[in-house]
């Protein structure tokens, strides 16, 4: 059986778990209910020297980092469901997976840690406000991209929707002001119809 390491409230863990859920897999989830930094042992460092989550162990093969796990699951276990068959769709899926991991992530993590993980009396309001503005700008680009299409890579759900979808959940769950993004909202509503998304991503922010 697959072994999967990481707490369920981590966005990186959620991305990988969502992909496995879409693929219809079962796995042994280790430290599912853990707390921040709970995987900090010599045993885990042997699996992941950086001591980061998630890590997937598949019959002795170790897959680290969330987006590579999403790609691995898509290619090996759900090639007709998650892996885009057309090059044009594949390019868009990859583009927005990288968008989430780079452009979007740096603003998301600042807002998330600033509002959710930092006590109110220690929050830097100016830094948070600036990052909220940049986060709204990030999602304005995605909103424009989604005009005229149902999903990230076209009219079919794919691996490209998973990282961006996990980020969208946080975007809508955070206590911030957001512009009205009609195309983003329509796509987000489609994601909420998927059981793995509701079960594995839409968990309370912690």
Secondary structure as GFF3:
##gff-version 3
##sequence-region A 1 206
A	DSSP	beta_strand	2	5	.	.	.	ID=ss1
A	DSSP	alpha_helix	11	22	.	.	.	ID=ss2
A	DSSP	beta_strand	27	30	.	.	.	ID=ss3
A	DSSP	alpha_helix	42	47	.	.	.	ID=ss4
A	DSSP	beta_strand	55	58	.	.	.	ID=ss5
A	DSSP	beta_strand	61	64	.	.	.	ID=ss6
A	DSSP	alpha_helix	66	77	.	.	.	ID=ss7
A	DSSP	alpha_helix	87	99	.	.	.	ID=ss8
A	DSSP	pi_helix	100	104	.	.	.	ID=ss9
A	DSSP	alpha_helix	105	112	.	.	.	ID=ss10
A	DSSP	pi_helix	113	117	.	.	.	ID=ss11
A	DSSP	three_ten_helix	120	122	.	.	.	ID=ss12
A	DSSP	alpha_helix	125	145	.	.	.	ID=ss13
A	DSSP	alpha_helix	160	173	.	.	.	ID=ss14
A	DSSP	alpha_helix	182	191	.	.	.	ID=ss15
A	DSSP	alpha_helix	195	200	.	.	.	ID=ss16
###
